[in-house]
Amino acid sequence: MKKVILLSISLISAITLLLSFSLKKLATPNGGKGIELIECPPNTISRTPISDEAFKKIYGADIVRVRKNVYNLTTAELNAIKVGIYKMKALPYTDPTSMAYQAAIHGTTMTDNLPSWNTCHKSGESSFFFSWHRMYLYFFERILRAKSGREYLALPYWDYQTNPALPPAYRENSPVNPLYDATRNSTINNGGSLPSSISTAFNTSMAITTYYSFQDNLNSGPHGSVHTTISGNMAFVNSAAQDPVFWLHHSNVDRLWEKWLGMCGGRSNPIDATWLNKSYTFFDENGTAVTLTGSQ
Protein backbone atom coordinates (compact mmCIF):
# COMPACT_ATOMS: atom_id res chain seq x y z
CA MET A 1 0.00 0.00 0.00
CA LYS A 2 2.89 2.33 0.91
CA LYS A 3 4.51 1.69 -2.51
CA VAL A 4 1.26 2.48 -4.29
CA ILE A 5 0.94 5.80 -2.41
CA LEU A 6 4.56 6.74 -3.13
CA LEU A 7 4.11 5.83 -6.80
CA SER A 8 0.96 7.97 -6.97
CA ILE A 9 2.74 10.92 -5.38
CA SER A 10 5.64 10.56 -7.82
CA LEU A 11 3.28 10.40 -10.77
CA ILE A 12 1.39 13.49 -9.62
CA SER A 13 4.68 15.34 -9.10
CA ALA A 14 5.84 14.41 -12.60
CA ILE A 15 2.58 15.55 -14.16
CA THR A 16 2.69 18.81 -12.18
CA LEU A 17 6.29 19.44 -13.24
CA LEU A 18 5.46 18.73 -16.89
CA LEU A 19 2.39 20.95 -16.79
CA SER A 20 4.37 23.72 -15.08
CA PHE A 21 7.07 23.52 -17.77
CA SER A 22 4.46 23.55 -20.55
CA LEU A 23 2.65 26.54 -19.10
CA LYS A 24 5.90 28.45 -18.68
CA LYS A 25 6.67 27.89 -22.32
CA LEU A 26 3.14 28.76 -23.32
CA ALA A 27 2.96 32.08 -21.52
CA THR A 28 6.06 33.81 -20.21
CA PRO A 29 6.91 37.44 -19.50
CA ASN A 30 8.41 38.88 -22.65
CA GLY A 31 10.36 41.94 -21.63
CA GLY A 32 7.19 43.50 -20.25
CA LYS A 33 5.65 43.41 -23.70
CA GLY A 34 3.15 40.59 -23.36
CA ILE A 35 2.97 36.84 -23.73
CA GLU A 36 5.14 34.61 -25.82
CA LEU A 37 2.92 31.86 -27.22
CA ILE A 38 3.87 28.43 -28.45
CA GLU A 39 2.29 28.11 -31.88
CA CYS A 40 2.51 24.35 -32.43
CA PRO A 41 1.06 21.92 -31.75
CA PRO A 42 -2.16 23.88 -31.25
CA ASN A 43 -4.66 23.33 -28.47
CA THR A 44 -2.44 21.00 -26.43
CA ILE A 45 -3.27 22.99 -23.32
CA SER A 46 -6.58 24.66 -22.63
CA ARG A 47 -5.82 28.32 -21.89
CA THR A 48 -8.16 30.07 -19.50
CA PRO A 49 -8.62 33.77 -20.34
CA ILE A 50 -7.55 36.19 -17.60
CA SER A 51 -8.78 39.69 -16.92
CA ASP A 52 -6.95 42.75 -18.24
CA GLU A 53 -6.05 43.71 -14.67
CA ALA A 54 -4.59 40.28 -13.90
CA PHE A 55 -2.64 40.27 -17.16
CA LYS A 56 -1.14 43.67 -16.37
CA LYS A 57 -0.23 42.61 -12.83
CA ILE A 58 1.45 39.39 -13.95
CA TYR A 59 3.24 40.57 -17.07
CA GLY A 60 3.62 44.30 -16.53
CA ALA A 61 2.14 44.85 -19.97
CA ASP A 62 -0.64 46.94 -21.41
CA ILE A 63 -4.13 45.54 -21.51
CA VAL A 64 -4.96 43.08 -24.26
CA ARG A 65 -7.55 44.39 -26.67
CA VAL A 66 -9.37 41.76 -28.68
CA ARG A 67 -10.45 42.28 -32.28
CA LYS A 68 -14.00 41.04 -32.66
CA ASN A 69 -16.06 39.80 -35.57
CA VAL A 70 -17.85 42.90 -36.86
CA TYR A 71 -21.14 41.01 -36.68
CA ASN A 72 -20.63 40.60 -32.91
CA LEU A 73 -20.04 44.27 -32.09
CA THR A 74 -22.37 45.99 -29.67
CA THR A 75 -24.18 49.16 -30.68
CA ALA A 76 -21.84 51.12 -28.42
CA GLU A 77 -18.78 49.63 -30.13
CA LEU A 78 -20.12 50.41 -33.58
CA ASN A 79 -20.93 53.95 -32.52
CA ALA A 80 -17.40 54.35 -31.16
CA ILE A 81 -15.96 53.32 -34.53
CA LYS A 82 -18.28 55.78 -36.27
CA VAL A 83 -17.20 58.58 -33.94
CA GLY A 84 -13.54 57.76 -34.52
CA ILE A 85 -13.86 57.63 -38.32
CA TYR A 86 -15.99 60.78 -38.36
CA LYS A 87 -13.39 62.73 -36.39
CA MET A 88 -10.56 61.42 -38.58
CA LYS A 89 -12.43 62.44 -41.73
CA ALA A 90 -12.97 65.94 -40.35
CA LEU A 91 -9.23 66.63 -40.06
CA PRO A 92 -7.16 68.20 -42.85
CA TYR A 93 -5.30 65.75 -45.07
CA THR A 94 -1.96 67.13 -43.86
CA ASP A 95 -2.66 65.85 -40.32
CA PRO A 96 -1.07 62.38 -39.94
CA THR A 97 -4.02 61.27 -37.78
CA SER A 98 -6.61 62.20 -40.41
CA MET A 99 -8.44 59.60 -42.48
CA ALA A 100 -7.10 61.15 -45.68
CA TYR A 101 -3.48 61.02 -44.53
CA GLN A 102 -3.80 57.47 -43.25
CA ALA A 103 -5.40 56.35 -46.52
CA ALA A 104 -2.60 58.06 -48.45
CA ILE A 105 -0.04 55.93 -46.61
CA HIS A 106 -1.50 52.97 -48.49
CA GLY A 107 -1.72 54.93 -51.72
CA THR A 108 -2.85 58.23 -53.18
CA THR A 109 -2.89 60.30 -56.35
CA MET A 110 -2.25 63.51 -54.40
CA THR A 111 1.06 65.04 -55.37
CA ASP A 112 2.21 66.44 -52.00
CA ASN A 113 4.27 63.31 -51.34
CA LEU A 114 4.12 63.72 -47.56
CA PRO A 115 6.07 61.33 -45.27
CA SER A 116 5.12 57.64 -45.60
CA TRP A 117 2.62 58.20 -48.42
CA ASN A 118 2.42 55.48 -51.07
CA THR A 119 4.50 52.99 -49.07
CA CYS A 120 2.32 49.95 -49.75
CA HIS A 121 2.90 47.77 -52.82
CA LYS A 122 6.23 49.29 -53.71
CA SER A 123 7.99 47.50 -56.52
CA GLY A 124 9.88 44.44 -55.29
CA GLU A 125 8.44 44.58 -51.76
CA SER A 126 5.59 42.07 -51.97
CA SER A 127 7.47 39.91 -49.44
CA PHE A 128 6.31 42.33 -46.74
CA PHE A 129 2.60 42.25 -47.57
CA PHE A 130 1.53 40.70 -44.24
CA SER A 131 4.00 42.51 -42.00
CA TRP A 132 3.45 45.95 -43.59
CA HIS A 133 -0.31 45.71 -43.25
CA ARG A 134 -0.05 44.48 -39.65
CA MET A 135 1.96 47.59 -38.74
CA TYR A 136 -0.46 49.76 -40.73
CA LEU A 137 -3.49 48.32 -38.92
CA TYR A 138 -1.84 48.63 -35.53
CA PHE A 139 -1.20 52.37 -35.75
CA PHE A 140 -4.49 53.15 -37.50
CA GLU A 141 -6.20 51.27 -34.66
CA ARG A 142 -4.43 53.40 -32.07
CA ILE A 143 -5.50 56.59 -33.84
CA LEU A 144 -9.09 55.36 -34.16
CA ARG A 145 -9.16 54.42 -30.47
CA ALA A 146 -7.90 57.84 -29.41
CA LYS A 147 -10.40 59.69 -31.61
CA SER A 148 -13.28 57.53 -30.37
CA GLY A 149 -12.43 58.12 -26.72
CA ARG A 150 -13.02 54.44 -26.02
CA GLU A 151 -9.99 52.89 -24.28
CA TYR A 152 -10.78 49.29 -25.15
CA LEU A 153 -11.70 49.81 -28.81
CA ALA A 154 -10.10 47.51 -31.38
CA LEU A 155 -10.61 47.18 -35.11
CA PRO A 156 -13.23 44.55 -35.98
CA TYR A 157 -12.74 42.01 -38.74
CA TRP A 158 -15.14 40.86 -41.43
CA ASP A 159 -15.15 37.07 -41.68
CA TYR A 160 -16.66 36.91 -45.14
CA GLN A 161 -16.37 33.13 -45.21
CA THR A 162 -18.98 32.99 -42.45
CA ASN A 163 -20.96 36.13 -43.33
CA PRO A 164 -20.32 36.99 -47.00
CA ALA A 165 -22.62 40.04 -46.95
CA LEU A 166 -21.22 43.39 -45.90
CA PRO A 167 -22.38 44.30 -42.35
CA PRO A 168 -25.50 46.50 -42.31
CA ALA A 169 -23.77 49.32 -40.42
CA TYR A 170 -21.43 49.78 -43.38
CA ARG A 171 -24.31 49.76 -45.90
CA GLU A 172 -26.56 52.38 -44.31
CA ASN A 173 -26.75 55.14 -46.91
CA SER A 174 -26.95 58.16 -44.67
CA PRO A 175 -25.09 61.50 -44.73
CA VAL A 176 -24.22 61.00 -41.07
CA ASN A 177 -22.85 57.46 -41.49
CA PRO A 178 -19.05 57.69 -41.97
CA LEU A 179 -18.86 53.93 -42.65
CA TYR A 180 -20.76 54.16 -45.94
CA ASP A 181 -18.94 54.48 -49.28
CA ALA A 182 -21.14 55.22 -52.29
CA THR A 183 -18.44 54.16 -54.76
CA ARG A 184 -18.86 50.46 -53.94
CA ASN A 185 -20.58 47.97 -56.18
CA SER A 186 -24.30 48.67 -55.66
CA THR A 187 -25.00 44.95 -55.21
CA ILE A 188 -22.61 44.83 -52.26
CA ASN A 189 -24.03 48.03 -50.76
CA ASN A 190 -27.53 46.55 -51.08
CA GLY A 191 -26.63 43.45 -49.07
CA GLY A 192 -25.40 41.15 -51.82
CA SER A 193 -22.90 38.46 -50.86
CA LEU A 194 -19.35 37.96 -52.03
CA PRO A 195 -19.17 34.98 -54.39
CA SER A 196 -18.48 31.59 -52.78
CA SER A 197 -15.45 31.20 -55.06
CA ILE A 198 -13.62 33.75 -52.88
CA SER A 199 -14.15 31.64 -49.77
CA THR A 200 -12.90 28.57 -51.63
CA ALA A 201 -9.82 30.50 -52.77
CA PHE A 202 -9.02 31.45 -49.17
CA ASN A 203 -9.18 27.78 -48.17
CA THR A 204 -6.76 26.95 -50.98
CA SER A 205 -4.33 29.59 -49.72
CA MET A 206 -4.56 28.34 -46.14
CA ALA A 207 -3.58 24.84 -47.26
CA ILE A 208 -0.17 26.08 -48.45
CA THR A 209 2.50 25.43 -45.81
CA THR A 210 5.40 27.68 -46.84
CA TYR A 211 5.20 31.31 -45.77
CA TYR A 212 6.06 33.22 -48.93
CA SER A 213 3.98 30.94 -51.17
CA PHE A 214 1.03 31.26 -48.79
CA GLN A 215 1.38 35.04 -48.59
CA ASP A 216 1.70 35.49 -52.37
CA ASN A 217 -1.22 33.19 -53.12
CA LEU A 218 -3.54 34.88 -50.62
CA ASN A 219 -2.43 38.36 -51.65
CA SER A 220 -2.83 37.99 -55.41
CA GLY A 221 -5.84 35.67 -55.18
CA PRO A 222 -8.68 35.94 -52.65
CA HIS A 223 -7.44 39.12 -50.96
CA GLY A 224 -7.44 40.94 -54.29
CA SER A 225 -10.79 39.43 -55.26
CA VAL A 226 -12.45 40.96 -52.18
CA HIS A 227 -11.09 44.36 -53.20
CA THR A 228 -12.25 44.15 -56.81
CA THR A 229 -15.65 42.63 -56.00
CA ILE A 230 -16.47 45.46 -53.59
CA SER A 231 -15.15 47.78 -56.29
CA GLY A 232 -15.18 51.58 -56.19
CA ASN A 233 -12.43 52.97 -54.00
CA MET A 234 -11.57 49.46 -52.82
CA ALA A 235 -10.56 48.37 -56.31
CA PHE A 236 -7.51 50.64 -56.51
CA VAL A 237 -4.34 50.81 -54.41
CA ASN A 238 -4.45 54.62 -54.52
CA SER A 239 -7.91 54.85 -52.96
CA ALA A 240 -8.65 51.51 -51.20
CA ALA A 241 -8.00 52.69 -47.64
CA GLN A 242 -10.47 55.57 -48.06
CA ASP A 243 -13.26 53.00 -47.74
CA PRO A 244 -13.84 51.97 -44.08
CA VAL A 245 -14.41 48.42 -45.33
CA PHE A 246 -10.70 48.28 -46.13
CA TRP A 247 -9.97 48.08 -42.40
CA LEU A 248 -12.49 45.27 -41.88
CA HIS A 249 -10.96 43.37 -44.78
CA HIS A 250 -7.36 43.70 -43.66
CA SER A 251 -8.15 42.93 -40.04
CA ASN A 252 -9.48 39.64 -41.34
CA VAL A 253 -6.40 39.07 -43.52
CA ASP A 254 -4.29 39.69 -40.40
CA ARG A 255 -6.44 37.18 -38.48
CA LEU A 256 -6.00 34.59 -41.24
CA TRP A 257 -2.23 34.96 -41.08
CA GLU A 258 -2.38 34.12 -37.36
CA LYS A 259 -4.85 31.31 -37.99
CA TRP A 260 -2.51 29.89 -40.67
CA LEU A 261 0.37 29.77 -38.17
CA GLY A 262 -1.86 27.91 -35.71
CA MET A 263 -2.56 25.20 -38.30
CA CYS A 264 1.07 24.07 -37.88
CA GLY A 265 2.31 21.38 -40.28
CA GLY A 266 5.58 23.23 -40.85
CA ARG A 267 3.97 26.67 -41.07
CA SER A 268 6.12 29.45 -39.62
CA ASN A 269 7.07 33.07 -40.11
CA PRO A 270 10.25 33.97 -42.02
CA ILE A 271 13.58 34.00 -40.20
CA ASP A 272 15.69 35.66 -42.88
CA ALA A 273 17.37 38.93 -41.92
CA THR A 274 15.78 40.86 -44.79
CA TRP A 275 12.26 40.17 -43.53
CA LEU A 276 13.13 40.55 -39.84
CA ASN A 277 14.97 43.84 -40.21
CA LYS A 278 12.88 45.60 -42.85
CA SER A 279 11.46 48.77 -41.28
CA TYR A 280 8.59 51.09 -42.14
CA THR A 281 7.45 54.40 -40.69
CA PHE A 282 3.90 55.14 -39.57
CA PHE A 283 2.28 57.62 -37.18
CA ASP A 284 0.81 57.09 -33.74
CA GLU A 285 -2.27 58.67 -32.17
CA ASN A 286 -0.30 61.84 -31.42
CA GLY A 287 0.81 62.23 -35.03
CA THR A 288 4.37 61.25 -34.09
CA ALA A 289 6.41 59.26 -36.61
CA VAL A 290 7.16 55.74 -35.38
CA THR A 291 9.16 52.95 -37.00
CA LEU A 292 8.66 49.19 -36.77
CA THR A 293 10.49 46.21 -38.24
CA GLY A 294 9.23 42.82 -39.31
CA SER A 295 10.67 41.18 -36.19
CA GLN A 296 8.80 43.64 -34.01
N, C-alpha and C positions, 0 to 999 in steps of 0.2 A: 504493500500500500504506500509506504514511504517513497519507494522508487517511482511509483506512478505519479505521486504528487510533485516530486522533484522534476520528473520529465515534463509534467504539465507546466510548471513554473518556467523551465528552460525554454519550452516552446513558445510560451506567451512572451517571454523576454526577447526571443529572437524575432517574433512577429512585430513586437513594439519597436525594436531597433530598426528593422527593415522599413516599417511604416514611417518612422521618424526620419530616416535617411531619404526616403522617397519624397516626403513632404518638404524637406529642406531643399531638395533639388527642384521641386515643383514651384515653390514660392520662397524666394530669398531676398533680403534687402539688396537693392542694386544701386549702391551709391546714393541712397535717398531719392531715387528717381522712379521707384515702383517695383513691380514684381517681375522676376525673370521666370518665364514659363518653359517647361519642357514641352516640346511640340509633339513628339512621337514616343511611344505609341499613344494615340489619343484615348481619353476616357478610361485610363487604367486606375485612376483614383477619382472618386467623386468629390468635387470641390464645393464646399459650402460657401455661398456668398457672405461677405462680411460688410458691416456698415461703413460708410465713408469715414466716420469718426474713428472706428477701430482700425481701419486701414492706415489712416494718418498717424495714429498713435504707434502702431507696430512698425511701419516702414518709413515714417518721417516724410511722407510724400504728399503731394496734392491729392485732393479727392479724385476718385475715378468717375468720369462721366460716361454714361453708356449711350451709344447711338441706337436709336429705336427704329423699328419699322414704321414708316410714315403713316401706315394705316392704324397703328396703335397709339398715336399721339393723342393726348388729351386736348380739349379745346384751348386750355390755357397755354399749352406748349405750342400749338399752332399759332395762336395769337402772338406769342412771344417771337416766333420766327417772322411773322408778318411785321411786327413792330421793328425788329432788327433790320430786315430788308428795306422797309420803308425809309428808315433813318439813313441807311447807307445810300439809297437812291437819291436822297435829298441833298447829299453833299456834292460839292464841285468835283469834277473828274480829276483834278490835280491833287486831291486829298487821298493819300494811300489807303485810307479806311473806307473810301466810297465804293459803291457798287461798280461804278464805271471804271475806276482805277483797278480794282480787283479783277474785273473781267478782262481788262487790257493786259494783265499779266499773262493770261492764257493766250490772248491774241487780240489785235485791234488793227483797224485801218487808219486810226488817228496818227498824225505825223509828228507829234511832240516827242516821241521816243523817250519817255520818262523812264526812270530806273525800274528794271525788272520787266518792262513790257515786252510782250512777244517772246517769252522764254520757254513756252511749251512747243513741242514738235520742231525743235531746231534740227537742221539737217545733221544726220549722223548721230543723233542722241536718243533714238527710240529705245535704247537699252534702259533708259531711266524713266520709262512711262509710268510704272507703278510708284517708284520712290518720289518722283517729282510731284505727282498728283497727291500723294499722301501728305507731303509737306504743304502743298497748296491748300488742301482741305483743312489741315490743322490750323493754319494761321487765319484763314477765312472764318473758321469756326470760332476762334477767339474773338475776332472782330464782331461777328454776329452776336455772340454772347454778351459782349460789352454793350453793344447798341441796344440790345433787348432789355438789359437790366436784370436778366434772369441768370443767376450764378450757376445753375446746374444744366443750362441749355446745351444740347449737343445737336449736331446735324443729324437729321433722320436719313434713312436710306429707303429706296424704292426697290423692293424685291419683286421685280416684274415677272419672275418665273412663278410666283405664287399669286400675285395680283397684277395681271398684265395691263390693266386700265390705269391711266393716270389718276392719282388721288383727287377727289372732288374739290378739295381746297385750292388746288392748283388750276382748276378748270373754271372756277367761278368768274365769269366775265363781268367784272365790276370795276369802276374807276378807282375804288378804294382798296382793291385787292392787289398788293404788290407781287403776288405769286403767279398772276396770270400773264401769259405772253401771247398776244394776238397773232404773232407770226407763225405759230405752230400749225401743223397739219390740222385742218378743221375736224377731221374724223377723230383725232386724238383728243382735241379740246372738247369734243362732244361726248367723250366717254368710250370711244372705240379702243379696242385692245391691240397691243403689239402682236404681231404674228407669232404663232407657236414656233416657227422656224428659228426665231431668235433664241428662245429658251433651249431648243435642241442644240444650237450652236454653242451656247454657254456650257452645256454638259460635255460637249466634245472637247472644248478647251480645258475644262477641269480634269479630264482624263489624261492629259499630257503631264508627264512627270518631271521634265527638265524645265528649269525656271525660264530661261530666255525663250524657249519654244512656246511654253505656256503663255508668257506675257505677249509675245508677238501675235500668237493665234487669237487670243482674246481681244487684243487691241485692234487689229485689222479686221477681225470678224464681227462677233456679236456686239462688242462695245461700239464700234462704228455704225452698226446697223440700228442701234437704239437712237443714235444721233440723227441719222438720215431719215428714219421713220417718223420721228417727232417733227423733223424738218424746221423750216424757219431759221431763227437764230441758231438753233442747235445743230444745224447741218454744216456750219462753217467754223473752222478754227478761230477765225477773227471775230466771231460774235457769240459762240456757244455759251460762254460763261455769263452772258447777259440774261439768259433764261434761268430763272430759279430752279427749273427742273435739272439743270446741269449738276447742281450740288446734290440732288437726290441720286442721280445716276452715278456719279463718281463716288459717293459714299458707299453705294452698293458694290461698285467695282473694287473699292478698298476692302470691303467685307469679304468679297469672293477671293481676293488674294490671301487673306488670313484663313479663310475656310479651306483653300487649296493646300496651304501648309499643314493644316490639321488632318488632311487626308493621308499624310505620310507616304509610304511606298517610294522612298527616295527623294521626295519633294523637299527642297530647301532653298533658302535665299542665296544669292551669289556671295562668294567669298573673295572675289578678285579685287585687287586694290583700286582699280578704276571705278568700279561700282561703289565700293565702300567709301572712297574719298571724294567722289564727285560732290561739289557743293552748289547750292542755289540760294539766292537772296529773295526773301519775302518781307512782309511788314506785319508787325504785331498790332494789337488793339490800340496802341498809342501812336501808331504811324511810324514806329521806329524800325529801321532796316534790321533784319535778323537773318543769319545764315545757318543752313543745316546741310549735313552731308548724308549720303546714303546709309552709312553705319549708324548715324544718329536716328 
